[in-house]
């Protein structure tokens, strides 16, 4: 069973730990990520994110009102100089159930990726395929991934700028073949907090550049953009992530998501009269008048204290959508 590091005594760490535990708990609750009787397979790579995820889930397992189990799984892809003893030693030391899967996907990636290109995309696809199949083999009901809030937003902007689509990483996902449910309990957690947490906990981090491949340049540029925004505009990232949770399909342009073609009027029989000082009407032809378009529409005095008007203003103030054309 995982035990707290006795050397961690600082108040700052305790506050950070409490914050991350609370954020993970809220994400699990909001998306019903973990249910009674679940076996949660935590994909651990040796990076700060997956170490933090495993640490927090093991804590929540002990205090949760439901019963669930946690098992750590690592895929050893036979990258050059990969320290094969680090993860088994750490997991055994803390009595965490684990599997280490050995599969030389590194050689496959080297053979299919052109020289000079990043291996990350092909590597992750092969890794996912192996891990998803193993989850079914051992009866794991949920696969927990270590993606955090910044990963989700970076993926959103990558798809927006380079993929021509509005999509990111959902906190919870049913795989395309419907064989696995993926969860991202760190969805509400900021990367900078994970970095601090991992430093406090002194996790035995395994670097992700053992293969010699450089980080995807586009993702690196997006991450730099997000970090700059976070420094200059502290609330901007919170607003962006909030937008991912507050989608208005009728305010976008996806015809598969919203039925624009069959929109229809549903007007009531109450008369509608413009409230103001005057209406100037010009060039109203007889043909338009025959169709009910009046040459001299009625006007009534504008009363800002009219209860009906006040209700309309209050309703408008609640609309978060910004239209620069109005």
Backbone torsions as a table, in degrees:
resi	resn	phi	psi	omega
1	UNK	NA	140.3	-177.6
2	UNK	-68.9	132.6	178.9
3	UNK	-116.4	151.0	178.5
4	UNK	-68.5	144.7	174.0
5	UNK	-68.7	118.5	-176.3
6	UNK	-65.8	-18.9	-178.7
7	UNK	-80.3	-11.4	-179.5
8	UNK	-88.2	106.9	-176.2
9	UNK	-124.5	-12.8	-170.0
10	UNK	-67.2	148.3	177.7
11	UNK	-66.1	-37.1	179.9
12	UNK	-60.2	-43.2	179.3
13	UNK	-64.4	-42.6	-178.9
14	UNK	-61.4	-39.8	178.0
15	UNK	-66.3	-42.3	179.1
16	UNK	-64.0	-44.6	179.7
17	UNK	-60.7	-44.5	178.9
18	UNK	-62.6	-40.8	179.6
19	UNK	-61.9	-48.5	-178.1
20	UNK	-66.4	-41.6	178.3
21	UNK	-61.1	-39.8	179.4
22	UNK	-66.6	-43.4	-179.6
23	UNK	-64.0	-41.4	178.6
24	UNK	-66.3	-42.3	178.5
25	UNK	-59.9	-42.9	179.9
26	UNK	-65.3	-41.7	179.4
27	UNK	-63.5	-43.5	179.0
28	UNK	-61.7	-42.4	-179.7
29	UNK	-68.7	-46.8	-175.5
30	UNK	-60.7	-35.7	-175.4
31	UNK	-111.1	10.4	179.4
32	UNK	48.5	52.4	-174.1
33	UNK	-71.6	-39.6	-175.4
34	UNK	-124.8	131.0	-178.3
35	UNK	-119.8	166.2	-178.9
36	UNK	-58.7	129.9	178.5
37	UNK	90.0	-1.7	-179.5
38	UNK	-65.7	148.0	166.6
39	UNK	-112.0	110.5	-174.6
40	UNK	-96.8	115.8	176.8
41	UNK	-90.9	111.8	-179.4
42	UNK	-92.6	117.2	179.1
43	UNK	-79.4	111.4	-175.8
44	UNK	-112.7	123.3	-176.8
45	UNK	-100.6	-19.4	-174.0
46	UNK	103.5	3.4	177.2
47	UNK	-91.8	171.0	-176.8
48	UNK	-60.7	-37.0	-175.4
49	UNK	-67.6	-49.2	-176.9
50	UNK	-71.0	-33.3	174.7
51	UNK	-62.5	-45.0	179.8
52	UNK	-64.0	-44.0	179.0
53	UNK	-58.1	-48.2	-179.2
54	UNK	-61.7	-43.7	-179.0
55	UNK	-60.2	-45.8	-177.5
56	UNK	-70.3	-42.0	-179.1
57	UNK	-64.2	-37.2	178.5
58	UNK	-66.2	-36.0	175.8
59	UNK	-65.4	-47.8	-177.7
60	UNK	-64.6	-31.9	178.3
61	UNK	-57.6	-35.1	-176.6
62	UNK	-80.2	-19.9	-176.0
63	UNK	-116.1	-7.2	-175.3
64	UNK	-67.8	148.8	178.1
65	UNK	-75.6	-6.0	177.4
66	UNK	-114.5	166.2	-179.6
67	UNK	-105.7	125.4	173.9
68	UNK	-149.3	159.3	-178.7
69	UNK	-114.6	154.4	-179.1
70	UNK	-126.0	131.0	174.6
71	UNK	-132.4	133.7	-179.5
72	UNK	-92.8	137.8	179.5
73	UNK	-133.6	128.7	176.7
74	UNK	-122.3	139.2	174.8
75	UNK	-103.5	110.2	175.7
76	UNK	-81.0	104.7	-174.7
77	UNK	-89.2	10.6	176.2
78	UNK	61.9	40.2	173.1
79	UNK	-70.4	149.3	179.5
80	UNK	-58.7	136.7	175.3
81	UNK	65.4	19.4	177.3
82	UNK	-68.5	124.4	-178.3
83	UNK	-75.6	91.8	-170.7
84	UNK	-67.0	-16.8	-176.8
85	UNK	-90.9	-14.6	-172.5
86	UNK	-62.9	-55.0	-176.1
87	UNK	-67.9	-47.0	177.2
88	UNK	-57.1	-39.0	179.9
89	UNK	-65.2	-45.1	-178.7
90	UNK	-65.4	-47.1	-176.7
91	UNK	-67.4	-38.6	178.1
92	UNK	-68.6	-41.0	179.8
93	UNK	-58.9	-36.5	-178.4
94	UNK	-99.2	11.8	175.0
95	UNK	55.1	44.6	178.7
96	UNK	-99.8	124.6	176.8
97	UNK	-59.3	135.8	-176.9
98	UNK	-153.4	161.6	169.9
99	UNK	-130.8	138.3	170.5
100	UNK	-112.6	114.5	-179.0
101	UNK	-96.3	127.2	-178.9
102	UNK	-105.9	121.2	-178.8
103	UNK	-155.4	124.3	-175.8
104	UNK	-81.0	70.6	175.1
105	UNK	-79.3	-17.3	179.9
106	UNK	-59.6	-43.5	-179.7
107	UNK	-65.2	-36.2	178.4
108	UNK	-64.8	-45.2	179.8
109	UNK	-61.1	-43.6	179.4
110	UNK	-59.4	-33.4	-175.5
111	UNK	-81.0	-23.2	-174.9
112	UNK	-106.0	-17.8	-179.2
113	UNK	-94.9	127.1	179.9
114	UNK	-59.1	150.8	179.6
115	UNK	-58.1	133.0	178.5
116	UNK	92.5	-12.7	179.1
117	UNK	-90.0	155.3	179.4
118	UNK	-73.6	143.8	-178.6
119	UNK	-87.2	-10.8	-165.2
120	UNK	-55.8	-46.0	-175.0
121	UNK	-64.5	-50.7	-179.9
122	UNK	-65.1	-38.9	-179.7
123	UNK	-61.8	-44.8	-177.9
124	UNK	-68.2	-36.1	178.5
125	UNK	-63.1	-45.3	179.3
126	UNK	-66.1	-37.2	179.6
127	UNK	-65.8	-45.0	-179.8
128	UNK	-59.9	-45.1	-178.8
129	UNK	-58.3	-42.8	-179.7
130	UNK	-68.6	-42.9	-177.5
131	UNK	-69.9	-39.0	-179.8
132	UNK	-64.1	-42.2	178.4
133	UNK	-65.2	-37.6	-179.8
134	UNK	-69.1	-34.1	178.3
135	UNK	-59.5	-42.4	178.3
136	UNK	-66.8	-37.9	-177.9
137	UNK	-62.3	-39.9	-177.2
138	UNK	-94.0	-0.6	177.6
139	UNK	80.8	20.7	176.3
140	UNK	-69.5	131.7	-176.5
141	UNK	-93.0	-17.8	177.3
142	UNK	-138.2	142.8	174.3
143	UNK	-111.8	116.4	-178.1
144	UNK	-96.5	124.6	179.7
145	UNK	-111.0	152.7	-172.2
146	UNK	-91.2	20.4	179.3
147	UNK	-70.0	135.1	-178.1
148	UNK	-108.0	-174.4	-176.1
149	UNK	-58.3	-41.9	-177.8
150	UNK	-67.0	-35.8	176.0
151	UNK	-61.2	-42.7	-178.1
152	UNK	-64.0	-44.4	-179.6
153	UNK	-70.2	-38.1	178.5
154	UNK	-62.7	-40.0	178.2
155	UNK	-65.3	-37.4	176.9
156	UNK	-59.6	-48.1	-177.9
157	UNK	-71.3	-32.1	175.2
158	UNK	-61.6	-45.1	178.4
159	UNK	-67.6	-36.1	-179.9
160	UNK	-68.1	-47.5	-175.0
161	UNK	-79.9	-35.6	-171.0
162	UNK	-119.5	-16.2	-176.7
163	UNK	-109.5	-9.5	179.7
164	UNK	63.6	33.8	179.4
165	UNK	-144.9	152.2	176.4
166	UNK	-98.5	89.4	177.5
167	UNK	-154.9	156.9	-179.3
168	UNK	-139.7	-143.9	174.1
169	UNK	-108.0	113.8	178.8
170	UNK	-71.7	148.1	177.4
171	UNK	-61.1	-25.5	-180.0
172	UNK	-142.9	136.6	-173.3
173	UNK	-147.6	136.2	169.9
174	UNK	-91.0	125.7	-177.6
175	UNK	-61.2	157.5	-175.4
176	UNK	-56.9	-35.4	179.9
177	UNK	-86.9	1.4	178.1
178	UNK	61.5	25.6	-179.6
179	UNK	-96.5	-16.5	-176.9
180	UNK	-143.1	148.7	172.3
181	UNK	-109.7	123.0	179.6
182	UNK	-98.9	138.3	177.3
183	UNK	-128.5	149.3	178.0
184	UNK	-126.8	82.0	-175.7
185	UNK	-63.7	-17.8	179.0
186	UNK	-89.0	14.6	-173.9
187	UNK	-57.3	-28.7	-178.5
188	UNK	-96.2	-2.2	-171.9
189	UNK	-95.2	133.6	179.0
190	UNK	-79.9	144.4	-178.0
191	UNK	-61.1	-38.0	-178.0
192	UNK	-62.7	-30.7	176.3
193	UNK	-72.7	-35.9	177.7
194	UNK	-65.7	-40.1	177.8
195	UNK	-59.8	-46.3	178.8
196	UNK	-62.7	-43.3	-177.3
197	UNK	-63.7	-44.1	-179.6
198	UNK	-64.9	-35.9	177.5
199	UNK	-66.7	-42.1	177.3
200	UNK	-61.8	-44.9	-175.1
201	UNK	-78.2	-15.3	180.0
202	UNK	55.4	49.0	175.8
203	UNK	-63.2	145.7	178.1
204	UNK	-77.6	77.2	-173.1
205	UNK	-66.4	133.3	174.0
206	UNK	-102.6	122.0	-177.6
207	UNK	-63.6	152.3	-176.3
208	UNK	-97.3	10.3	-177.6
209	UNK	-112.0	24.3	-178.3
210	UNK	-63.1	-29.4	-177.1
211	UNK	-78.2	-10.0	-179.3
212	UNK	86.9	-6.2	-179.8
213	UNK	-78.7	139.6	179.6
214	UNK	-81.4	156.5	177.3
215	UNK	-61.6	144.1	176.9
216	UNK	-51.0	121.6	-173.2
217	UNK	-62.0	-41.2	-178.6
218	UNK	-63.8	-44.2	178.7
219	UNK	-65.1	-38.5	179.1
220	UNK	-61.7	-40.4	179.4
221	UNK	-67.0	-39.5	177.8
222	UNK	-64.0	-44.1	179.5
223	UNK	-61.4	-40.0	177.8
224	UNK	-64.1	-39.3	177.8
225	UNK	-62.1	-44.8	-179.6
226	UNK	-64.6	-40.5	179.4
227	UNK	-64.9	-38.7	177.8
228	UNK	-64.6	-44.7	177.8
229	UNK	-60.0	-41.0	-176.9
230	UNK	-63.1	-34.4	179.6
231	UNK	-76.5	-41.6	-175.3
232	UNK	-83.2	-35.3	-176.7
233	UNK	-131.9	85.9	-170.6
234	UNK	-53.5	-29.3	-176.0
235	UNK	-98.0	-0.5	-174.6
236	UNK	-65.2	-44.3	-178.0
237	UNK	-66.3	-35.7	175.6
238	UNK	-61.5	-40.3	179.4
239	UNK	-66.2	-41.2	-179.7
240	UNK	-64.0	-46.7	-179.7
241	UNK	-65.4	-36.7	176.4
242	UNK	-61.6	-34.6	179.0
243	UNK	-64.9	-33.3	178.2
244	UNK	-67.0	-19.9	179.1
245	UNK	-100.6	2.2	-174.4
246	UNK	-136.5	61.8	-175.0
247	UNK	-85.9	134.5	177.2
248	UNK	-113.6	92.0	-175.9
249	UNK	-55.3	-34.2	-177.9
250	UNK	-70.9	-13.7	179.7
251	UNK	-99.3	6.2	176.5
252	UNK	-108.6	-149.9	-176.4
253	UNK	-142.0	20.7	-179.4
254	UNK	-86.1	109.2	-177.2
255	UNK	-69.2	-19.0	176.7
256	UNK	-82.6	-21.3	-177.5
257	UNK	-92.4	-28.4	-178.8
258	UNK	-140.1	138.8	-175.8
259	UNK	-84.6	81.3	179.0
260	UNK	-71.5	-33.1	-173.0
261	UNK	-63.7	-32.9	-173.9
262	UNK	-105.6	20.7	174.7
263	UNK	-64.3	138.3	-177.4
264	UNK	-142.9	150.1	177.0
265	UNK	-67.2	148.2	175.9
266	UNK	-141.8	59.0	-176.0
267	UNK	-77.6	145.4	176.2
268	UNK	-88.5	176.4	-175.3
269	UNK	-86.6	-1.8	-178.9
270	UNK	-67.9	138.9	179.7
271	UNK	-67.9	146.4	178.6
272	UNK	-120.7	120.1	-177.7
273	UNK	-124.9	131.2	179.3
274	UNK	-63.6	131.1	177.7
275	UNK	-98.7	115.4	-179.3
276	UNK	178.6	-157.2	-178.0
277	UNK	-96.6	-38.7	-172.9
278	UNK	-165.7	158.8	173.4
279	UNK	-127.8	125.2	173.9
280	UNK	-97.4	121.7	-179.7
281	UNK	-119.1	133.5	-180.0
282	UNK	-141.1	150.5	175.8
283	UNK	58.7	34.4	176.3
284	UNK	-84.0	106.5	-174.9
285	UNK	-78.5	164.8	179.5
286	UNK	-63.1	-35.1	-179.0
287	UNK	-63.8	-38.0	177.9
288	UNK	-69.0	-38.6	178.7
289	UNK	-63.3	-35.6	178.2
290	UNK	-63.8	-26.2	179.6
291	UNK	-91.1	6.4	176.4
292	UNK	96.3	5.4	176.9
293	UNK	-83.3	110.4	-173.3
294	UNK	-74.3	144.0	176.3
295	UNK	-77.3	-25.9	179.9
296	UNK	-136.8	80.9	179.8
297	UNK	-61.1	149.6	-178.4
298	UNK	-71.7	151.7	177.6
299	UNK	-130.9	139.5	172.9
300	UNK	-127.3	154.4	-174.7
301	UNK	-62.0	135.1	178.9
302	UNK	-77.2	125.6	179.7
303	UNK	-121.0	103.3	-177.5
304	UNK	-63.9	-17.2	-179.5
305	UNK	-95.1	3.2	177.3
306	UNK	-61.7	127.4	-178.4
307	UNK	-54.5	-38.4	179.9
308	UNK	-62.8	-42.6	179.6
309	UNK	-65.3	-41.2	-179.4
310	UNK	-62.9	-37.5	177.7
311	UNK	-64.4	-40.0	179.2
312	UNK	-63.7	-42.2	179.8
313	UNK	-64.0	-42.8	179.3
314	UNK	-61.8	-39.5	179.6
315	UNK	-66.9	-41.9	179.4
316	UNK	-62.6	-35.5	-178.7
317	UNK	-67.2	-17.3	-179.6
318	UNK	-89.6	-10.4	-177.3
319	UNK	-81.0	116.6	-177.2
320	UNK	-80.9	-12.5	-176.0
321	UNK	-68.8	134.6	178.4
322	UNK	-111.6	120.8	177.6
323	UNK	-114.3	107.8	-175.5
324	UNK	-68.4	-10.0	-178.5
325	UNK	-86.8	-8.1	-177.4
326	UNK	-104.7	NA	NA
